[in-house]
């Protein structure tokens, strides 16, 4: 010990040198292989989850010291390999039972090491679960001008491992018939899905981590969002827009609402902790609406009232104008599928239902001063969707009305086939289809969801076992 005390520093000694000397003695060499790198990277991701901000100067100094002692096997270069999944392939999007092999699909060979951050899924045999429920549907074509008919969906069903498990289903005929594509049980209770082409996609849930695939759902990689859950995702051009939520510590009920955040990132990125661009405040739920070049983040607070609307414009999030004449805030906002600058807002107050609209991307709003059918009123606010600037759909407790002339006139009351309660939510695809997702109580083997190809004028029931 050369007559010196380590750890506290003696007279005339350099305390910095003693600090690093003490820690160098505890460092053990590790093999410079892929498995070690992924283990260390996974540990670092878990440690940083939920934390934002820069490293302190002391941690930077300690990392530099480790780099000197251990070398590049523990501290890789800044350009670390992207483990978001294998490279995009031209695999069969409709689901082949043949299991691909080799590094391109994440399956280890004699010359590769399995990535512990990537989950490889199997193609289920037989049909979709008879007790399954369709919870989300997505198109899979990058452009709205070409519809190949490929669709993906998440089907949840009861299971022993999580209570509910999920299957990724695929369709090659626009959602008329479906087949199981990937068993997602290992990913937890995922119930949402988004694909931007036949290969790249994401699945997530309120109680499940976000996972990304680049090979049509064969392998899935964890995405570090830095939040407790993902509320919604959308991709516009080369940017991914996401809404996340984080719960504050809660020791007794009722707990506060989660804190919502908006992120802008690269669709290939799997670490989002530094990509927060806006705070939404307390949110009960948040959604992303719009298609093409128009995207809006709509945050709902207590009582399902809209608390804020943000517009994605030229790579930046901008606030929109307030709806000053909508007492208490609107209960629903929708953007027209063929004109993202045209939005409708639905107000519900003591006077009944009222509409406001904008044709300039919510930079200003104006009251429509038109009659809104009251028969769609119920215990919950009506659902709202628009496939055209002059076409608007309202769905209440299973009943609905449509206008095709900008709310000048409305259709007579009609009902979704077999519905006697409000669906869970509405979705408008990039091809103008309207999908009404049933609640858990409404879903059955004969009802995957309701679909309309004419903006809600007529509806058909999609049978998941057709």
LINDA-V875044 format. One record per run of one state. SS is the DSSP state (A for helix, B for strand, O for the rest). FROM is the first residue (numbers start at 1). TO is the last residue. If there is no record, write none. Layout:
SS,FROM,TO
SS,FROM,TO
//
This chain:
O,1,14
A,15,24
O,25,33
A,34,48
O,49,56
A,57,70
O,71,101
B,102,102
A,103,105
O,106,106
B,107,107
O,108,117
B,118,120
O,121,132
B,133,139
O,140,150
B,151,159
O,160,162
B,163,171
O,172,178
B,179,183
O,184,184
A,185,187
O,188,188
B,189,189
O,190,191
B,192,195
O,196,200
B,201,205
O,206,206
B,207,213
O,214,218
B,219,222
O,223,223
B,224,224
O,225,228
B,229,236
O,237,238
B,239,246
O,247,257
B,258,265
O,266,270
B,271,271
O,272,275
B,276,283
O,284,284
B,285,289
O,290,294
B,295,300
O,301,301
A,302,304
O,305,305
B,306,313
O,314,315
B,316,319
O,320,331
B,332,335
O,336,342
B,343,349
O,350,351
B,352,358
O,359,365
B,366,367
O,368,373
A,374,376
O,377,382
B,383,388
O,389,390
B,391,395
O,396,398
B,399,403
O,404,413
B,414,415
O,416,424
B,425,428
O,429,433
B,434,437
O,438,443
B,444,444
O,445,446
B,447,447
O,448,448
B,449,452
O,453,459
B,460,462
O,463,466
//
